[in-house]
Amino acid sequence: MPTSNSIAILGAGLLGRLLAYRLTQQGQSVVLYERDGPQAEHTAAYVAAAMLAPFAESAVSDRLVTQMGIASLMRWPAWLAELAQHTTTPVFFQQEGTVVVWHRQDKEEALRFCQRLDRAYFTEQGHDVRSLDLAQLTLLEPALVTRFMQGIYLPGEGQLDNRALLAALLEYLEKNHVPIHWHCAVDACDVVADMVIDCRGLGAKRDWNQKHRPTSLRGVRGEVIRIYAPDVYIQRPVRLLHPRYPLYIAPKPNHVYVIGATEIESEDVSEVSMRSALELLSATYSLHPGFGEARVLEMRAQCRPALADHLPKMTWDGTRCLSINGLYRHGYLIAPEMVEIAIDYLAHIQAGTLNSTWIAQHFWRQLIE
Ligand SMILES: Cc1cc2nc3c(=O)[nH]c(=O)nc-3n(C[C@H](O)[C@H](O)[C@H](O)COP(=O)(O)OP(=O)(O)OC[C@H]3O[C@@H](n4cnc5c(N)ncnc54)[C@H](O)[C@@H]3O)c2cc1C
């Protein structure tokens, strides 16, 4: 790895901040360029629900995402504990599993969901999907038994407070005097550095699509609503299976719940539509009557950066730029593993030891284009 002041990171969203954090910890000198401001309000990283759900997501994702998600879930607690030693911003994290429920008339959805889950892989990893009867559901999430009599439990899944994480990473970087150029929209060719890591998410679309035509980058609109519901106590993330409005609720500290998310083939990031708001809020109300008195704190839309196969990719331009993109709806789920792979990959580039045999040994070889 270069030890000179030579690593420029484009984009201080999720990946950019995490990479800067890890590289700074390792004694590297990095400089960040970010189009937005320090709060990153207009990024996917800020809007996300930050659920860490490798098992539930296996129903709709490739095994690579499941593998990277499980590996990342093992990294998050240690990373957050380390971060807490150097910062004053607490980052809420929990790993109490996910509860999945459905209304009686939607039992076919539950069957389909179970069929699509990568159960063989969970079992191999020492986990299992558990069916919950009324008594077991009552033990895990008593608030849900007002409307549901059964469910599914996916142990080991987690979630974190994304906004607190972004703030804590920023605090760490500032304390370590990492230069960050805010409100500075750049391309790789604009910055002077020995090495560039492009983490601009959807902001890299034009460059990415010029260079990597077969795997073109696009945005997938997602809408989320934050509510304050002091009358409802749900401890862990809950997914509602529904043929038209599948929904998740991610509980954050102080009775705040993030409800999401729509998935719309559009790069429109204007306000949440009335239809989406109605669907998300009605589905939430159908979970527990106490949500009826919840207060709507915020509604937001942003785009997930997605590639054609919905898998992340890492590409090296052969000279000085590593581009990482396509984290789609799994950024928080897979970011720690992605960051470690990127750092390892760069180290091999620097040492001149990068070759196809080394890449072929790893489960993540599909990442490399
Ligand atoms: C509604 C919604 C819900 C989600 N829920 C989850 C979830 O529950 N779990 C999960 O794991 N993931 C979730 N995600 C996905 C996750 O947020 C993304 O995968 C992740 O944020 C992608 O990280 P990134 O760093 O690649 O991009 P981003 O976080 O978008 O960061 C890119 C950064 O680059 C900056 N930038 C862009 N162009 C330029 C430029 N020219 N110059 C400088 N800077 C630039 C941007 O301002 C931004 O700060 C969700 C996303 C959305 C939208």
PDBQT file of the ligand as one rigid body, heavy atoms in Angstrom, charges set to zero:
ROOT
HETATM    1  C1  LIG A 401     -34.653   3.599   0.485  1.00  0.00    +0.000 C 
HETATM    2  C2  LIG A 401     -33.404   2.812   0.690  1.00  0.00    +0.000 A 
HETATM    3  C3  LIG A 401     -33.364   1.826   1.676  1.00  0.00    +0.000 A 
HETATM    4  C4  LIG A 401     -32.197   1.080   1.868  1.00  0.00    +0.000 A 
HETATM    5  N1  LIG A 401     -32.176   0.163   2.872  1.00  0.00    +0.000 NA
HETATM    6  C5  LIG A 401     -31.064  -0.595   3.056  1.00  0.00    +0.000 A 
HETATM    7  C6  LIG A 401     -31.026  -1.567   4.087  1.00  0.00    +0.000 A 
HETATM    8  O1  LIG A 401     -31.978  -1.735   4.862  1.00  0.00    +0.000 OA
HETATM    9  N2  LIG A 401     -29.901  -2.324   4.218  1.00  0.00    +0.000 N 
HETATM   10  C7  LIG A 401     -28.816  -2.160   3.398  1.00  0.00    +0.000 A 
HETATM   11  O2  LIG A 401     -27.842  -2.875   3.553  1.00  0.00    +0.000 OA
HETATM   12  N3  LIG A 401     -28.822  -1.219   2.426  1.00  0.00    +0.000 NA
HETATM   13  C8  LIG A 401     -29.913  -0.440   2.231  1.00  0.00    +0.000 A 
HETATM   14  N4  LIG A 401     -29.941   0.499   1.248  1.00  0.00    +0.000 N 
HETATM   15  C9  LIG A 401     -28.801   0.558   0.305  1.00  0.00    +0.000 C 
HETATM   16  C10 LIG A 401     -27.629   1.404   0.755  1.00  0.00    +0.000 C 
HETATM   17  O3  LIG A 401     -28.062   2.647   1.230  1.00  0.00    +0.000 OA
HETATM   18  C11 LIG A 401     -26.690   1.579  -0.446  1.00  0.00    +0.000 C 
HETATM   19  O4  LIG A 401     -26.356   0.326  -0.976  1.00  0.00    +0.000 OA
HETATM   20  C12 LIG A 401     -25.398   2.295  -0.032  1.00  0.00    +0.000 C 
HETATM   21  O5  LIG A 401     -25.677   3.548   0.524  1.00  0.00    +0.000 OA
HETATM   22  C13 LIG A 401     -24.474   2.447  -1.226  1.00  0.00    +0.000 C 
HETATM   23  O6  LIG A 401     -23.274   2.979  -0.748  1.00  0.00    +0.000 OA
HETATM   24  P1  LIG A 401     -22.304   3.827  -1.670  1.00  0.00    +0.000 P 
HETATM   25  O7  LIG A 401     -21.240   4.375  -0.782  1.00  0.00    +0.000 OA
HETATM   26  O8  LIG A 401     -21.929   3.015  -2.860  1.00  0.00    +0.000 OA
HETATM   27  O9  LIG A 401     -23.234   4.998  -2.234  1.00  0.00    +0.000 OA
HETATM   28  P2  LIG A 401     -23.832   6.238  -1.445  1.00  0.00    +0.000 P 
HETATM   29  O10 LIG A 401     -24.113   5.876  -0.055  1.00  0.00    +0.000 OA
HETATM   30  O11 LIG A 401     -24.954   6.763  -2.276  1.00  0.00    +0.000 OA
HETATM   31  O12 LIG A 401     -22.647   7.286  -1.461  1.00  0.00    +0.000 OA
HETATM   32  C14 LIG A 401     -22.159   7.851  -2.664  1.00  0.00    +0.000 C 
HETATM   33  C15 LIG A 401     -21.552   9.188  -2.305  1.00  0.00    +0.000 C 
HETATM   34  O13 LIG A 401     -20.903   9.749  -3.436  1.00  0.00    +0.000 OA
HETATM   35  C16 LIG A 401     -21.221  11.141  -3.498  1.00  0.00    +0.000 C 
HETATM   36  N5  LIG A 401     -21.022  11.594  -4.888  1.00  0.00    +0.000 N 
HETATM   37  C17 LIG A 401     -21.797  11.328  -5.963  1.00  0.00    +0.000 A 
HETATM   38  N6  LIG A 401     -21.276  11.914  -7.060  1.00  0.00    +0.000 NA
HETATM   39  C18 LIG A 401     -20.156  12.557  -6.660  1.00  0.00    +0.000 A 
HETATM   40  C19 LIG A 401     -19.157  13.324  -7.323  1.00  0.00    +0.000 A 
HETATM   41  N7  LIG A 401     -19.214  13.571  -8.652  1.00  0.00    +0.000 N 
HETATM   42  N8  LIG A 401     -18.123  13.795  -6.609  1.00  0.00    +0.000 NA
HETATM   43  C20 LIG A 401     -18.024  13.561  -5.275  1.00  0.00    +0.000 A 
HETATM   44  N9  LIG A 401     -18.942  12.855  -4.581  1.00  0.00    +0.000 NA
HETATM   45  C21 LIG A 401     -19.988  12.339  -5.276  1.00  0.00    +0.000 A 
HETATM   46  C22 LIG A 401     -22.665  11.191  -3.038  1.00  0.00    +0.000 C 
HETATM   47  O14 LIG A 401     -23.044  12.495  -2.656  1.00  0.00    +0.000 OA
HETATM   48  C23 LIG A 401     -22.624  10.205  -1.885  1.00  0.00    +0.000 C 
HETATM   49  O15 LIG A 401     -22.240  10.819  -0.685  1.00  0.00    +0.000 OA
HETATM   50  C24 LIG A 401     -31.061   1.294   1.042  1.00  0.00    +0.000 A 
HETATM   51  C25 LIG A 401     -31.085   2.309   0.097  1.00  0.00    +0.000 A 
HETATM   52  C26 LIG A 401     -32.251   3.070  -0.091  1.00  0.00    +0.000 A 
HETATM   53  C27 LIG A 401     -32.247   4.165  -1.115  1.00  0.00    +0.000 C 
ENDROOT
TORSDOF 0
